[in-house]
């Protein structure tokens, strides 16, 4: 029968062996903490997005429509 030895009293090598056996993987669970984005905070990328779209018209005035109408006259 083996005599019980407290974990703290074991040698470093034996402690490492025991802890390696106890360790397991997280599997499909990702332990990274996720934080939701603050919707009230200023976002530079969002502010620049209006400039990146392909819409070339300004408001209700459509230059392509006016140009086509002028060509018909």
C-alpha atoms as a printed R data frame, in Angstrom:
   type eleno elety resid chain resno       x      y       z
1  ATOM     1    CA   UNK     A     1   0.000  0.000   0.000
2  ATOM     2    CA   UNK     A     2   1.285  3.438  -0.977
3  ATOM     3    CA   UNK     A     3   1.683  5.994   1.709
4  ATOM     4    CA   UNK     A     4  -0.205  9.294   1.222
5  ATOM     5    CA   UNK     A     5   2.044 12.294   0.595
6  ATOM     6    CA   UNK     A     6   0.507 15.792   0.406
7  ATOM     7    CA   UNK     A     7   0.790 17.497  -2.962
8  ATOM     8    CA   UNK     A     8   2.860 20.366  -1.552
9  ATOM     9    CA   UNK     A     9   5.434 17.945  -0.192
10 ATOM    10    CA   UNK     A    10   5.948 16.134  -3.506
11 ATOM    11    CA   UNK     A    11   8.923 16.957  -5.683
12 ATOM    12    CA   UNK     A    12   8.454 19.504  -8.465
13 ATOM    13    CA   UNK     A    13   8.729 16.768 -11.097
14 ATOM    14    CA   UNK     A    14   5.980 14.679  -9.456
15 ATOM    15    CA   UNK     A    15   3.772 17.772  -9.051
16 ATOM    16    CA   UNK     A    16   4.169 18.540 -12.776
17 ATOM    17    CA   UNK     A    17   3.269 14.944 -13.720
18 ATOM    18    CA   UNK     A    18   0.102 15.064 -11.611
19 ATOM    19    CA   UNK     A    19  -1.001 18.455 -12.935
20 ATOM    20    CA   UNK     A    20  -0.389 17.325 -16.544
21 ATOM    21    CA   UNK     A    21  -2.686 14.350 -15.998
22 ATOM    22    CA   UNK     A    22  -5.380 16.578 -14.490
23 ATOM    23    CA   UNK     A    23  -5.308 19.112 -17.330
24 ATOM    24    CA   UNK     A    24  -7.923 18.800 -20.023
25 ATOM    25    CA   UNK     A    25  -8.738 20.697 -23.171
26 ATOM    26    CA   UNK     A    26 -11.631 23.140 -23.450
27 ATOM    27    CA   UNK     A    27 -12.985 21.155 -26.395
28 ATOM    28    CA   UNK     A    28 -15.250 23.272 -28.571
29 ATOM    29    CA   UNK     A    29 -15.760 25.883 -25.856
30 ATOM    30    CA   UNK     A    30 -13.724 29.068 -26.366
31 ATOM    31    CA   UNK     A    31 -12.751 30.539 -22.958
32 ATOM    32    CA   UNK     A    32 -12.040 34.030 -24.342
33 ATOM    33    CA   UNK     A    33 -14.201 36.702 -22.741
34 ATOM    34    CA   UNK     A    34 -16.140 38.744 -25.277
35 ATOM    35    CA   UNK     A    35 -17.229 42.316 -24.691
36 ATOM    36    CA   UNK     A    36 -20.063 43.937 -26.599
37 ATOM    37    CA   UNK     A    37 -19.241 47.105 -28.510
38 ATOM    38    CA   UNK     A    38 -20.346 50.372 -26.905
39 ATOM    39    CA   UNK     A    39 -22.986 51.709 -29.290
40 ATOM    40    CA   UNK     A    40 -22.761 55.226 -27.856
41 ATOM    41    CA   UNK     A    41 -19.012 55.539 -28.485
42 ATOM    42    CA   UNK     A    42 -17.675 57.334 -31.579
43 ATOM    43    CA   UNK     A    43 -16.533 54.930 -34.315
44 ATOM    44    CA   UNK     A    44 -14.220 56.386 -36.959
45 ATOM    45    CA   UNK     A    45 -14.797 53.518 -39.370
46 ATOM    46    CA   UNK     A    46 -18.549 54.041 -39.215
47 ATOM    47    CA   UNK     A    47 -18.168 57.803 -39.669
48 ATOM    48    CA   UNK     A    48 -16.100 57.316 -42.841
49 ATOM    49    CA   UNK     A    49 -18.464 54.746 -44.322
50 ATOM    50    CA   UNK     A    50 -20.673 57.397 -45.984
51 ATOM    51    CA   UNK     A    51 -17.711 58.368 -48.146
52 ATOM    52    CA   UNK     A    52 -17.014 54.786 -49.270
53 ATOM    53    CA   UNK     A    53 -20.384 54.044 -50.886
54 ATOM    54    CA   UNK     A    54 -20.860 54.223 -54.655
55 ATOM    55    CA   UNK     A    55 -23.767 56.647 -54.482
56 ATOM    56    CA   UNK     A    56 -22.663 59.716 -56.420
57 ATOM    57    CA   UNK     A    57 -25.898 61.701 -56.149
58 ATOM    58    CA   UNK     A    58 -26.370 64.451 -53.636
59 ATOM    59    CA   UNK     A    59 -29.670 64.271 -51.802
60 ATOM    60    CA   UNK     A    60 -32.794 64.427 -53.971
61 ATOM    61    CA   UNK     A    61 -31.074 66.007 -56.964
62 ATOM    62    CA   UNK     A    62 -29.960 63.333 -59.479
63 ATOM    63    CA   UNK     A    63 -27.441 64.633 -62.033
64 ATOM    64    CA   UNK     A    64 -27.781 61.579 -64.272
65 ATOM    65    CA   UNK     A    65 -31.515 62.210 -64.607
66 ATOM    66    CA   UNK     A    66 -31.011 65.917 -65.427
67 ATOM    67    CA   UNK     A    67 -28.335 65.112 -68.003
68 ATOM    68    CA   UNK     A    68 -30.643 62.582 -69.674
69 ATOM    69    CA   UNK     A    69 -33.487 65.124 -69.733
70 ATOM    70    CA   UNK     A    70 -31.258 67.788 -71.280
71 ATOM    71    CA   UNK     A    71 -30.192 65.376 -74.015
72 ATOM    72    CA   UNK     A    72 -33.839 64.773 -74.912
73 ATOM    73    CA   UNK     A    73 -34.476 68.497 -75.474
